Amino acid sequence: MLKHRGFPGRLAGTDFQFTIRRANMKDGPAKLIKRERFKDRKHTDRMADQGFMAALWQQFGEDPFERGNLDAGRLSWLFGREVVPAEDPFDPESYDALLRIDVKRAEAAFPAVFAPDAPDVLTDDWDDEDE
């Protein structure tokens, strides 16, 4: 399983997970599914989706990327809409599966992520606390 170095493990200040630590050797990878996003979802859930999309966009851009250690639950909220398979046939139960961002749909769903003044979610500001 590929570990995406530099990718945030979770949404800052929350317990919303973006990556997993290790592969599930017993049952195998969790299957990616298309989860329905209803309009009455909590604000924090919508912010987690936006933060995850921002991290995906800043890490990979329009290039295809391997699922690797990206959390299946978080990916499933975007899968089939903003994140789509980048290969055919696609195996939704593989850590090696290739995905890509559907830029037009992602931009429509998360305009703040694609704004010119969007914050950099991949920067690590830990060193700034010591100064």
Secondary structure, DSSP 8 states (H G I E B T S, - for coil): ----TT--SB-TTS--B-B-SS--TTT-S---------TT--HHHHHHHHHHHHHHHHHHTTS-EE-TTB-HHHHHHHBTTTEEESSSS--TT-TT-EEEE-HHHHHHH-HHHHSTT---TT---GGGGG-
